[in-house]
């Protein structure tokens, strides 16, 4: 039984062909998956940057709620 591992060329090709995330998908990701990750792992603050101009800051408040600030950059 052999495991097939991707070559460096295959990995870099997949990384350069990533799908661009639009603002709506970015906000959905931040407000769902990222908030869940922060909550489940008892994290106080978290900053996200997708490298495409979309950024988010998540902060847990004293009452347990999560404050989310999203910024994005769009090319029209």
MOPAC internal coordinates of N, CA, C and O (Angstrom, degrees):
PM7 1SCF
backbone

  N    0.0000 0     0.00 0     0.00 0    0    0    0
  C    1.4543 1     0.00 0     0.00 0    1    0    0
  C    1.5235 1   108.19 1     0.00 0    2    1    0
  O    1.2310 1   120.09 1   -57.64 1    3    2    1
  N    1.3101 1   117.43 1   122.36 1    3    2    1
  C    1.4555 1   120.94 1  -179.80 1    5    3    2
  C    1.5223 1   110.20 1  -118.54 1    6    5    3
  O    1.2310 1   121.53 1   -34.75 1    7    6    5
  N    1.3140 1   114.67 1   145.25 1    7    6    5
  C    1.4613 1   120.89 1   176.63 1    9    7    6
  C    1.5131 1   108.64 1   -96.34 1   10    9    7
  O    1.2310 1   120.42 1   -47.20 1   11   10    9
  N    1.3244 1   116.81 1   132.80 1   11   10    9
  C    1.4629 1   121.23 1   177.24 1   13   11   10
  C    1.5209 1   108.21 1   -90.94 1   14   13   11
  O    1.2310 1   120.80 1   -62.51 1   15   14   13
  N    1.3180 1   116.08 1   117.49 1   15   14   13
  C    1.4590 1   121.96 1   177.47 1   17   15   14
  C    1.5193 1   108.66 1  -104.78 1   18   17   15
  O    1.2310 1   121.12 1   -37.52 1   19   18   17
  N    1.3130 1   115.46 1   142.48 1   19   18   17
  C    1.4631 1   120.46 1   179.18 1   21   19   18
  C    1.5230 1   109.95 1   -70.89 1   22   21   19
  O    1.2310 1   121.13 1   -36.31 1   23   22   21
  N    1.3329 1   115.45 1   143.69 1   23   22   21
  C    1.4592 1   119.94 1   175.86 1   25   23   22
  C    1.5234 1   108.77 1   -77.28 1   26   25   23
  O    1.2310 1   120.69 1   -13.82 1   27   26   25
  N    1.3122 1   116.29 1   166.18 1   27   26   25
  C    1.4655 1   120.41 1   177.98 1   29   27   26
  C    1.5255 1   110.22 1   -60.58 1   30   29   27
  O    1.2310 1   120.27 1   141.81 1   31   30   29
  N    1.3187 1   117.09 1   -38.19 1   31   30   29
  C    1.4624 1   120.41 1   178.97 1   33   31   30
  C    1.5267 1   110.97 1   -62.62 1   34   33   31
  O    1.2310 1   120.05 1   138.15 1   35   34   33
  N    1.3466 1   117.51 1   -41.85 1   35   34   33
  C    1.4599 1   121.09 1   179.31 1   37   35   34
  C    1.5299 1   111.28 1   -65.69 1   38   37   35
  O    1.2310 1   120.74 1   140.07 1   39   38   37
  N    1.3248 1   116.18 1   -39.93 1   39   38   37
  C    1.4657 1   119.68 1  -179.55 1   41   39   38
  C    1.5179 1   111.25 1   -68.08 1   42   41   39
  O    1.2310 1   119.65 1   136.96 1   43   42   41
  N    1.3347 1   118.26 1   -43.04 1   43   42   41
  C    1.4641 1   120.41 1  -179.17 1   45   43   42
  C    1.5226 1   110.60 1   -70.79 1   46   45   43
  O    1.2310 1   119.70 1   146.18 1   47   46   45
  N    1.3208 1   118.17 1   -33.82 1   47   46   45
  C    1.4604 1   120.95 1   177.57 1   49   47   46
  C    1.5233 1   110.00 1   -65.32 1   50   49   47
  O    1.2310 1   120.21 1   137.33 1   51   50   49
  N    1.3198 1   117.20 1   -42.67 1   51   50   49
  C    1.4653 1   121.03 1   178.49 1   53   51   50
  C    1.5185 1   110.46 1   -64.56 1   54   53   51
  O    1.2310 1   119.95 1   142.60 1   55   54   53
  N    1.3234 1   117.69 1   -37.40 1   55   54   53
  C    1.4640 1   121.28 1  -178.84 1   57   55   54
  C    1.5221 1   111.44 1   -69.44 1   58   57   55
  O    1.2310 1   119.86 1   144.72 1   59   58   57
  N    1.3214 1   117.87 1   -35.28 1   59   58   57
  C    1.4629 1   119.85 1  -178.53 1   61   59   58
  C    1.5219 1   112.12 1   -80.03 1   62   61   59
  O    1.2310 1   119.89 1   163.93 1   63   62   61
  N    1.3264 1   117.81 1   -16.07 1   63   62   61
  C    1.4549 1   121.10 1  -179.67 1   65   63   62
  C    1.5205 1   112.25 1  -101.08 1   66   65   63
  O    1.2310 1   119.89 1  -157.95 1   67   66   65
  N    1.3430 1   117.81 1    22.05 1   67   66   65
  C    1.4622 1   119.87 1  -178.04 1   69   67   66
  C    1.5180 1   111.14 1   -65.02 1   70   69   67
  O    1.2310 1   121.58 1   -32.84 1   71   70   69
  N    1.3100 1   114.58 1   147.16 1   71   70   69
  C    1.4515 1   121.38 1  -179.65 1   73   71   70
  C    1.5191 1   109.69 1   -74.62 1   74   73   71
  O    1.2310 1   120.56 1   -46.44 1   75   74   73
  N    1.3259 1   116.54 1   133.56 1   75   74   73
  C    1.4595 1   119.95 1   178.69 1   77   75   74
  C    1.5169 1   108.82 1   -73.56 1   78   77   75
  O    1.2310 1   121.26 1   -45.22 1   79   78   77
  N    1.3118 1   115.19 1   134.78 1   79   78   77
  C    1.4646 1   121.87 1  -178.59 1   81   79   78
  C    1.5237 1   108.42 1   -93.74 1   82   81   79
  O    1.2310 1   120.25 1   -54.44 1   83   82   81
  N    1.3166 1   117.13 1   125.56 1   83   82   81
  C    1.4563 1   118.81 1   177.27 1   85   83   82
  C    1.5254 1   109.95 1   -80.90 1   86   85   83
  O    1.2310 1   120.57 1   -10.78 1   87   86   85
  N    1.3202 1   116.52 1   169.22 1   87   86   85
  C    1.4698 1   121.21 1  -174.64 1   89   87   86
  C    1.5224 1   111.66 1   -58.24 1   90   89   87
  O    1.2310 1   119.85 1   138.75 1   91   90   89
  N    1.3178 1   117.90 1   -41.25 1   91   90   89
  C    1.4552 1   121.26 1  -177.99 1   93   91   90
  C    1.5346 1   110.33 1   -62.11 1   94   93   91
  O    1.2310 1   120.08 1   134.47 1   95   94   93
  N    1.3165 1   117.46 1   -45.53 1   95   94   93
  C    1.4638 1   120.98 1   178.19 1   97   95   94
  C    1.5270 1   111.23 1   -66.05 1   98   97   95
  O    1.2310 1   120.02 1   143.30 1   99   98   97
  N    1.3364 1   117.56 1   -36.70 1   99   98   97
  C    1.4627 1   121.50 1   179.44 1  101   99   98
  C    1.5259 1   110.16 1   -63.53 1  102  101   99
  O    1.2310 1   120.22 1   131.60 1  103  102  101
  N    1.3207 1   117.19 1   -48.40 1  103  102  101
  C    1.4585 1   121.05 1  -179.54 1  105  103  102
  C    1.5290 1   110.15 1   -63.36 1  106  105  103
  O    1.2310 1   120.02 1   139.24 1  107  106  105
  N    1.3163 1   117.57 1   -40.76 1  107  106  105
  C    1.4620 1   121.17 1   177.47 1  109  107  106
  C    1.5147 1   110.85 1   -60.88 1  110  109  107
  O    1.2310 1   120.01 1   135.38 1  111  110  109
  N    1.3334 1   117.59 1   -44.62 1  111  110  109
  C    1.4614 1   121.92 1   177.78 1  113  111  110
  C    1.5252 1   111.13 1   -60.72 1  114  113  111
  O    1.2310 1   120.65 1   132.66 1  115  114  113
  N    1.3298 1   116.37 1   -47.34 1  115  114  113
  C    1.4694 1   120.88 1  -177.96 1  117  115  114
  C    1.5219 1   110.49 1   -63.33 1  118  117  115
  O    1.2310 1   120.45 1   133.19 1  119  118  117
  N    1.3390 1   116.74 1   -46.81 1  119  118  117
  C    1.4577 1   120.10 1  -175.13 1  121  119  118
  C    1.5228 1   113.83 1   -75.85 1  122  121  119
  O    1.2310 1   119.84 1   170.27 1  123  122  121
  N    1.3101 1   117.91 1    -9.73 1  123  122  121
  C    1.4656 1   119.71 1   177.74 1  125  123  122
  C    1.5296 1   110.41 1  -114.26 1  126  125  123
  O    1.2310 1   120.39 1   102.16 1  127  126  125
  N    1.3190 1   116.86 1   -77.84 1  127  126  125
  C    1.4670 1   121.13 1  -174.19 1  129  127  126
  C    1.5232 1   113.07 1   -61.10 1  130  129  127
  O    1.2310 1   120.10 1   133.84 1  131  130  129
  N    1.3234 1   117.42 1   -46.16 1  131  130  129
  C    1.4657 1   120.14 1  -177.19 1  133  131  130
  C    1.5286 1   111.53 1   -67.30 1  134  133  131
  O    1.2310 1   120.17 1   137.83 1  135  134  133
  N    1.3309 1   117.28 1   -42.17 1  135  134  133
  C    1.4656 1   120.35 1   178.46 1  137  135  134
  C    1.5320 1   109.81 1   -64.95 1  138  137  135
  O    1.2310 1   120.05 1   138.39 1  139  138  137
  N    1.3264 1   117.51 1   -41.61 1  139  138  137
  C    1.4659 1   120.50 1   177.32 1  141  139  138
  C    1.5220 1   111.32 1   -61.03 1  142  141  139
  O    1.2310 1   120.22 1   137.49 1  143  142  141
  N    1.3338 1   117.18 1   -42.51 1  143  142  141
  C    1.4706 1   121.62 1   178.84 1  145  143  142
  C    1.5288 1   110.28 1   -61.84 1  146  145  143
  O    1.2310 1   120.57 1   133.51 1  147  146  145
  N    1.3280 1   116.52 1   -46.49 1  147  146  145
  C    1.4658 1   121.71 1   179.49 1  149  147  146
  C    1.5338 1   110.35 1   -59.74 1  150  149  147
  O    1.2310 1   120.66 1   134.76 1  151  150  149
  N    1.3169 1   116.35 1   -45.24 1  151  150  149
  C    1.4623 1   121.52 1  -178.05 1  153  151  150
  C    1.5266 1   111.82 1   -67.67 1  154  153  151
  O    1.2310 1   120.25 1   130.76 1  155  154  153
  N    1.3298 1   117.13 1   -49.24 1  155  154  153
  C    1.4658 1   121.29 1  -176.58 1  157  155  154
  C    1.5242 1   113.01 1   -65.20 1  158  157  155
  O    1.2310 1   120.27 1   152.21 1  159  158  157
  N    1.3313 1   117.09 1   -27.79 1  159  158  157
  C    1.4628 1   120.62 1  -177.69 1  161  159  158
  C    1.5179 1   112.90 1  -102.65 1  162  161  159
  O    1.2310 1   120.44 1  -169.49 1  163  162  161
  N    1.3365 1   116.77 1    10.51 1  163  162  161
  C    1.4594 1   122.96 1   176.12 1  165  163  162
  C    1.5334 1   111.89 1    51.81 1  166  165  163
  O    1.2310 1   121.06 1  -131.15 1  167  166  165
  N    1.3405 1   115.58 1    48.85 1  167  166  165
  C    1.4636 1   122.75 1  -179.86 1  169  167  166
  C    1.5209 1   108.20 1   -94.50 1  170  169  167
  O    1.2310 1   119.94 1   -40.39 1  171  170  169
  N    1.3241 1   117.72 1   139.61 1  171  170  169
  C    1.4631 1   122.27 1  -179.46 1  173  171  170
  C    1.5124 1   113.11 1   -83.21 1  174  173  171
  O    1.2310 1   120.21 1   135.17 1  175  174  173
  N    1.3334 1   117.21 1   -44.83 1  175  174  173
  C    1.4671 1   122.19 1  -179.22 1  177  175  174
  C    1.5136 1   109.31 1  -139.89 1  178  177  175
  O    1.2310 1   121.39 1   -32.14 1  179  178  177
  N    1.3173 1   114.95 1   147.86 1  179  178  177
  C    1.4599 1   119.72 1   179.02 1  181  179  178
  C    1.5248 1   108.50 1  -150.38 1  182  181  179
  O    1.2310 1   120.50 1   -41.43 1  183  182  181
  N    1.3174 1   116.65 1   138.57 1  183  182  181
  C    1.4606 1   122.59 1   176.82 1  185  183  182
  C    1.5217 1   108.10 1  -119.91 1  186  185  183
  O    1.2310 1   120.49 1   -45.37 1  187  186  185
  N    1.3317 1   116.67 1   134.63 1  187  186  185
  C    1.4559 1   122.36 1   179.61 1  189  187  186
  C    1.5185 1   109.82 1  -122.20 1  190  189  187
  O    1.2310 1   120.82 1   -35.66 1  191  190  189
  N    1.3248 1   116.04 1   144.34 1  191  190  189
  C    1.4612 1   122.45 1   177.34 1  193  191  190
  C    1.5158 1   106.80 1  -147.05 1  194  193  191
  O    1.2310 1   119.98 1   -57.75 1  195  194  193
  N    1.3314 1   117.64 1   122.25 1  195  194  193
  C    1.4624 1   119.44 1  -177.88 1  197  195  194
  C    1.5260 1   113.33 1   -90.61 1  198  197  195
  O    1.2310 1   119.96 1  -178.60 1  199  198  197
  N    1.3341 1   117.68 1     1.40 1  199  198  197
  C    1.4615 1   120.59 1   178.75 1  201  199  198
  C    1.5188 1   113.53 1    78.89 1  202  201  199
  O    1.2310 1   120.10 1   178.66 1  203  202  201
  N    1.3257 1   117.41 1    -1.34 1  203  202  201
  C    1.4638 1   122.29 1  -179.93 1  205  203  202
  C    1.5287 1   111.76 1  -112.43 1  206  205  203
  O    1.2310 1   120.46 1  -167.31 1  207  206  205
  N    1.3405 1   116.73 1    12.69 1  207  206  205
  C    1.4579 1   120.89 1  -179.57 1  209  207  206
  C    1.5164 1   114.20 1   100.99 1  210  209  207
  O    1.2310 1   120.24 1   172.00 1  211  210  209
  N    1.3264 1   117.14 1    -8.00 1  211  210  209
  C    1.4593 1   120.90 1   178.32 1  213  211  210
  C    1.5276 1   109.40 1   -92.73 1  214  213  211
  O    1.2310 1   121.04 1   -51.57 1  215  214  213
  N    1.3348 1   115.62 1   128.43 1  215  214  213
  C    1.4608 1   120.94 1  -178.56 1  217  215  214
  C    1.5167 1   109.22 1  -135.47 1  218  217  215
  O    1.2310 1   121.09 1   -25.68 1  219  218  217
  N    1.3280 1   115.52 1   154.32 1  219  218  217
  C    1.4609 1   120.19 1   177.75 1  221  219  218
  C    1.5182 1   109.47 1  -147.74 1  222  221  219
  O    1.2310 1   121.16 1   -35.52 1  223  222  221
  N    1.3237 1   115.39 1   144.48 1  223  222  221
  C    1.4581 1   122.75 1   174.24 1  225  223  222
  C    1.5167 1   106.99 1  -121.84 1  226  225  223
  O    1.2310 1   120.41 1   -52.15 1  227  226  225
  N    1.3099 1   116.81 1   127.85 1  227  226  225
  C    1.4578 1   122.10 1   178.32 1  229  227  226
  C    1.5152 1   107.96 1  -118.78 1  230  229  227
  O    1.2310 1   120.48 1   -46.32 1  231  230  229
  N    1.3152 1   116.69 1   133.68 1  231  230  229
  C    1.4591 1   122.00 1  -179.30 1  233  231  230
  C    1.5201 1   109.04 1  -136.26 1  234  233  231
  O    1.2310 1   120.88 1   -49.51 1  235  234  233
  N    1.3311 1   115.93 1   130.49 1  235  234  233
  C    1.4578 1   120.32 1   176.21 1  237  235  234
  C    1.5251 1   107.98 1   -82.95 1  238  237  235
  O    1.2310 1   120.56 1   -49.70 1  239  238  237
  N    1.3262 1   116.54 1   130.30 1  239  238  237
  C    1.4646 1   122.18 1   178.81 1  241  239  238
  C    1.5280 1   109.76 1   -89.51 1  242  241  239
  O    1.2310 1   120.85 1   -13.88 1  243  242  241
  N    1.3292 1   115.99 1   166.12 1  243  242  241
  C    1.4676 1   121.30 1  -178.60 1  245  243  242
  C    1.5193 1   112.64 1   -60.35 1  246  245  243
  O    1.2310 1   120.34 1   149.37 1  247  246  245
  N    1.3395 1   116.96 1   -30.63 1  247  246  245
  C    1.4693 1   120.03 1  -179.49 1  249  247  246
  C    1.5309 1   112.89 1   -83.21 1  250  249  247
  O    1.2310 1   120.21 1  -176.99 1  251  250  249
  N    1.3512 1   117.20 1     3.01 1  251  250  249
  C    1.4631 1   121.75 1   177.90 1  253  251  250
  C    1.5148 1   114.41 1    94.21 1  254  253  251
  O    1.2310 1   119.83 1   168.31 1  255  254  253
  N    1.3339 1   117.93 1   -11.69 1  255  254  253
  C    1.4591 1   120.24 1   177.56 1  257  255  254
  C    1.5303 1   109.54 1   -73.44 1  258  257  255
  O    1.2310 1   121.03 1   -15.61 1  259  258  257
  N    1.3173 1   115.63 1   164.39 1  259  258  257
  C    1.4695 1   121.17 1  -179.06 1  261  259  258
  C    1.5193 1   108.77 1  -117.07 1  262  261  259
  O    1.2310 1   120.89 1   -55.41 1  263  262  261
  N    1.3379 1   115.90 1   124.59 1  263  262  261
  C    1.4668 1   123.00 1   176.55 1  265  263  262
  C    1.5233 1   107.49 1   -91.18 1  266  265  263
  O    1.2310 1   120.18 1   -52.94 1  267  266  265
  N    1.3368 1   117.26 1   127.06 1  267  266  265
  C    1.4668 1   122.33 1  -177.71 1  269  267  266
  C    1.5205 1   108.82 1  -120.69 1  270  269  267
  O    1.2310 1   120.99 1   -50.24 1  271  270  269
  N    1.3326 1   115.71 1   129.76 1  271  270  269
  C    1.4663 1   121.83 1   175.66 1  273  271  270
  C    1.5215 1   107.41 1  -124.53 1  274  273  271
  O    1.2310 1   120.37 1   -62.07 1  275  274  273
  N    1.3387 1   116.91 1   117.93 1  275  274  273
  C    1.4715 1   122.04 1  -178.80 1  277  275  274
  C    1.5222 1   110.04 1  -113.53 1  278  277  275
  O    1.2310 1   120.80 1   -41.68 1  279  278  277
  N    1.3082 1   116.07 1   138.32 1  279  278  277
  C    1.4645 1   121.42 1   171.73 1  281  279  278
  C    1.5223 1   107.45 1  -128.87 1  282  281  279
  O    1.2310 1   120.82 1   -26.47 1  283  282  281
  N    1.3032 1   116.04 1   153.53 1  283  282  281
  C    1.4594 1   118.63 1   178.90 1  285  283  282
  C    1.5137 1   109.50 1  -148.62 1  286  285  283
  O    1.2310 1   122.13 1   -16.84 1  287  286  285
  N    1.3121 1   113.52 1   163.16 1  287  286  285
  C    1.4468 1   120.76 1   177.13 1  289  287  286
  C    1.5148 1   106.41 1  -128.43 1  290  289  287
  O    1.2310 1   120.13 1   -49.61 1  291  290  289
  N    1.3211 1   117.36 1   130.39 1  291  290  289
  C    1.4605 1   121.29 1  -176.91 1  293  291  290
  C    1.5188 1   110.53 1  -124.06 1  294  293  291
  O    1.2310 1   120.91 1   -40.27 1  295  294  293
  N    1.3095 1   115.86 1   139.73 1  295  294  293
  C    1.4542 1   122.17 1   174.07 1  297  295  294
  C    1.5176 1   106.97 1  -103.53 1  298  297  295
  O    1.2310 1   120.41 1   -58.48 1  299  298  297
  N    1.3288 1   116.83 1   121.52 1  299  298  297
  C    1.4675 1   120.93 1  -178.23 1  301  299  298
  C    1.5092 1   111.55 1  -107.23 1  302  301  299
  O    1.2310 1   120.10 1   180.00 1  303  302  301

